[in-house]
Each structure stands twice: as structure tokens, then as C-alpha cells.
Amino acid sequence: MPCRAVPEETASLQANLDRIEGLLAELLAAKRVEEREFLSVEEVAALVGRSPYQIRAWARDGRIGAEKAAEGRGPHQSWRIPREALQEYRDRGLRPPAGGR
């Protein structure tokens, strides 16, 4: 005769499974990010603990290596950050502002 779990145990098991699935999804997403040559502003922001607005400001001021990429629709291009620029930021910090600001 199979053992039946009480509802509380079932709920606890389901909560643990949901947590594990979430962690696996995060790991897979991080792995995909690590394999790409360029990262989005949002990805870099999440990796360095800053806001996307701050990353765009750094890119605009030349403080982190970035380039404009024609993606999506409309006249505005989005920033993309090479993996090497992210590593440079982690190793040496921000570059001085371009134009002596």
C-alpha cells in the first residue's frame, strides 16, 4: 500500500520544487549570457547591481565600452556592451569620462 503524503507535506514539496526550478532557470539564463559576445544594458545592470539607466549613462559618457546596435523598430538604437567591456569594468572600474567632463 503506497504511503500518502499529507497536504502540508505535499505543499512543502511543491514549494521546494518550485524554488529549485526557479534556481535552475536562473542558472541556465546566466549560462546563456556568459556565452554571448554582446550583452544588453539590462543584463549588464543585473550583473553589476546597477540600474539600466546608470549603465546607459556610462555608455553615453564613454565610461564603459559600448556601441549602438540597430535592433528592433524605430529610429532609436539600443546600446550593446561587449563582454570584454564588462570584464574591463570588473577588473579596473569605470573609464574616465570622455571629453574631460
N, C-alpha and C positions, 0 to 999 in steps of 0.2 A: 504494500500500500504506500503510494507516494506521500511524502511529507508536504503539507500545505503551509505556505507562509502566511502569517497573519497580515492584515492590511498595513499595519505600521511598518513591518519589515519590507513588504513589497514597495511601499512608498520610499523607504530609505534606500533600497536597492536601485529604484528608478532614479532617485536624485543623484546617487553616485554614478550611475551610468551616464546620465545627462552631463554631469561635471566632467567625466572622462572624455566623452565625445567632444565637448567644448574645448578641452585642452588639446586633443588630437587635431581638431580643426585649426587651432592657433598654430600648432607646430607645423602643419602642412602649409599654412599660409606663409609662415616665416621662411620655410624652406624654399617656396616658390620665389619669395622676394630675394633671397640670397643668390639665386641662380640667374637673376636678370641683370643686364648691363646697366639699365637706367631705372631709377625709382621715381615715383610720383612725389609731389610735395607732401601729400597726406601720409604716405609710407615713411618718408624721412622724419616727419613730425612725430609720428608714433615711435619710431626707433630712438630718437634723441630726447623725447619728452618735452617737446615744444609745440606750439600751435602751428597749424598750416600758414596762418597769417605771418608769423615770425619767419618761417622758412622762406616764404615768398619775398619778404622784405630783405632777407640776407641775400637771396638770389639777385634781386633787383639792384642791390648795392654792391654786388660783386664780392660779398663776404664768404660765400660758399660757391663752389663751381657748379654752374647750372647753365642750361641752354633752353631756348624756346623751341617747342615742338608743335608742328601743325597737326593737331589731333582734334577730333570731334568736328562740330559745326560752328559756324560763326566766325567773326573776324579776330577773335582773341585766341592767342596761342597759349598753351599751358607750359609751365616750367617742367623740365625733367632734370633729374640730378644723377650724374654718373656715379656708379658705385665707388670709383676712386675718390671722388669729391667727398663722399660720406666718410670714407676711411681717413682722408686727409683731415677732415674736421675732428674725427675722433682722436687722431694722433697728435695734431698740432693746434687744434682750436680754429677759430674763425680767422680769415684773412683780414688785413686792414681794409677799410672801406675804399672803394675805387674813387679816384678823383680827389682824394685828400679830404673827404668830408669829416 
